[in-house]
Amino acid sequence: MTLRGRLTAAFLTVVLGPVLLGAVFVGTTLSTVDRSRSTERLGLAASAVRTSIDALCQQLRAAADAVALRPDPAGRAGAAGQVVSRGLAAAVLVTDVSGGITYATPGGPATGWQDCAGARTEGPVQALSARVDLRDQAGTPLGTVAVAEVVDPAFVARLAAATGVAVTLLDDTAGPGRITHTTEARQVREEVLAAAGTVDGDRVTATPDGRYVRRLGPAPGQPLPLVLSVAGERPSGLPAGLAGAVLLAAALAVLAAWRLARVTTRPLVELAGAVDRVARGDLTARVPVRSRDEIGRLAAAFNRMIRETAGYVTALTSSRDQLRGHLGVLGDTLASTHDLQRILRVILHSAIAATGARAGAVLLLDGTGVLVGRCAEGLAGRCPAGTEPEELRVPVGVGVVGGVAATGEPQRGRVAPGTMPTGEPWCETYVAVPFTAPGGDAAGRDPAVGVLVLYDRLGADEFDDDDLATLRTFAGHAAVAVENVRVHEEAQRLSLTDPLTGLWNYRYLRESLRREVERASRFGRMLSILVLDLDRFKIVNDSYGHAAGDAVLAEFARRVRGEIREVDLAFRQGGEEFVVLLPETDARGAATVAERLGAAVRDTPVVVVGHAGTPTTISVSVSIGIAVYPDHANTGTEVLDAADEALYAAKGAGRDGYRVATARTRSVPTEEIAVPAGAASPDDDLPRAGPPPDRPPPDWPPAGRSADHPPTERPGGRHAVGAPGVTQPGGASSGPHPPRQSRGR
């Protein structure tokens, strides 16, 4: 059942229940009152009938006594005539002892005399009589004197008039349905007689049409079989009126209930419809406010809730789109680059935008147990005096950020004024989340590699758990980025370095040679190439084993790294053959490096473990071939081949030395950068940087060349530009260069 149906039923129950009860009460009360009053009337009528008949009987007895007092028959006859003439009786009958009639007044009924005190007479009652004994003076019975009054319709009418009720005289000899005389209306006689047949004594019954009936007599003092009836005072149309009133009240109640239920449920139906629309995603649904009652306030509250929800959904949608955009940018950044600085900057910016923070920073753990700021945003004016945002340094275990890194547990909260830990930015609220690298410690926890921290959320007092969960996501991205960059750098290092010696491998040699040749060509510089080969290395492997040979190669690589500059590049080309690139170095400088390398290898034997497991000293020497770009070749491959040919020349000359490639004949004149190298040059036919002593150096840069890489003086440069007359051991300077391996000292 719908709510409207329930409300209608409830209203009808509330309204019609009392109406029906009232109608029943009224009907019952009226019936009870009517029956009581009718019973009372019938009782009074019965008393009046008894009184009337008793008075009549006494009158008849007095008349009979008057007749009986006459001593002679003539006198009795005269007295009887006077009684009749005076209307005291209708007839007088004198009988002897044997019952024979001695005198009778004319006109009286012959039969059906009902004695007032005697037994019932046979047949219909025609007269009511009173008898007295007739005696002489001696008291001897002479007979009886009976005085009668005619019981006819007039007699019954007089009784009805005296009592105010309808009176019916029954003929008991023919049963209760035989009427002698009656004052009842013809249309109610049958119902009255039927009702009279069901009662006896003083009980009162009612007929269907609302008449009340009572039987009376025969009984001592009232010998006539009478039925008294009276019409009830209740209006005849009362039940119909009550029924009509109830029906009318029911109709009005139904109409009022329908109207009230409709008025009551209409806002609820509209509210339910709006709720359904909202459930389907339509946040434009509104409920009309039709009143100021509780339902009206409910509708207004619903509309306000939907408006606020729509605002929240719009804000959430915008935040979701913004977060999706930031995640897209973050994903693209993670997929397109391994620039850790750029990735961390994107992560920080996305985290600030997603949480509404005013500022933030990303700090990574260095090798000394200190968190170092890698990128920051919005920290201007918040950092300690004299500290830039990117220069933040917080020891692990100190302050908020250091505590997060030490415990590995995120924190959020509010900072009391003046209690911010030393070294950290000023803030009122904060949220800090560590990001960890794979690989647990002894307790099974992943070690923290950094901390992502945000400060002072916009539009709120503090950061909440949702912000903490969001920051965990970005911290996870940061951890993945750091690990990816580390893995990428490690993979790149492994792909470009020799695992035994730690030097660059042949793959990186080809790439670096091409790049350095292009750079030397662009800026008019020289590039020297040294190809090194350990002498008689096969004998070492055969005599002491390959493990000893590997130890010799590793030690040789270490000594090579110790004799070259930071800008120089050393490669293992394969086996016992190595290559060294010396940017901005002429043949003279290359020869100097070759001499130092030869001495470093030759002068200190290598200690290895031999076959017997005992330490063994091995003397090693190296042969070196030198070639210079562009003096000996035009391309990187050609200059490497020239250096390789010079190596074979050094091998052929007895090993443990170096040779410089033969200078090629130039078909196109080239101008070498003028770099004064000294007051005089040795006469060894080696190409060198710088003009003849009698020619001053030209202006730099020469016409038509770019000045985006001007010559700079670097420490340890061999024939370095800008250091005239100074020849420093260790090589020449270079411009921007790819990552170098460590010197390994």
VENGISUL-V288746 format. One line per field, one symbol per residue. phi: phi as a letter, one per 30 degrees, with the letter a starting at -180 (. if undefined). burial: # if it has 16 or more other ideal C-beta (glycine too) atoms within 10 Angstrom, else .. Layout:
# VENGISUL-V288746
phi=???
burial=???
This chain:
# VENGISUL-V288746
phi=.dddddddddddddddeddddddddddddddddddddddddddddddddedddddddddddddddddddddcddddddddddddddidacabbcbdddjddcabddjdddbidcddccddddiddcacbbcbdcbdddjddckbcccbbdcbedddddddddcibdbbcccddcjddcccbacddddcdddddddddcbbicdcbbcedjccbbdbidaeiadddcbcbbddddedcdeddddddddddddddddddddddddddeddddddddddddddjcdcdbcdccacdddddddddddddddddddddddddddddddddddddddddddcbcddddddddddddddddciddaaacccdcdcibdcdcabbicdicdeeicdedcdbbddjciddddddddicdbblbcdeicdedjcddacbabbbdbccdjddddicdddcabcbbbhddiadbdcdddddddedddddddddddddddddddddddccdddciddcdddddddddddddddddciccbcbcccbddhdddddddcjdddddddddddddddddccddddbcbcdkiccbbbccdhbddddddddddddddddddbdccbcdddicdbcbdbbbcbcbbbccdcacbddddddddddddddddddjihabbcdddddddbdbcdddbecldacdccicdbdjdeecbddddcddeicdcdbddbdbdidchddibdicccdjjcdbdebdecdddid
burial=...#..##..##..##..#...#...#..##..##..##.##..##.###.##..##.######.###.#.....##.##..##...########......####..##..#####....#..#########.#.......###########..##..##..#.########...#..######...##.###.##.......####..#########...###########.#...#...#...#..#...#...#...#..##.##.##..#...#......#.#.#.....#...#..##..#................#..#...#..##.....#..##########.##.#########....##.#######..##...#.#..#.#.#.#########...###..#....#..#####.#########..........##########.....#...##.##.###.#######.#..........###..#####..##..##.###.##..#############.#..#...#...##.###.#######.###########..###################.###.##....#.#.......#.#.#.############..#.##########.###....######..........######........######.........#.........#..#.######.#....#.######.....#....
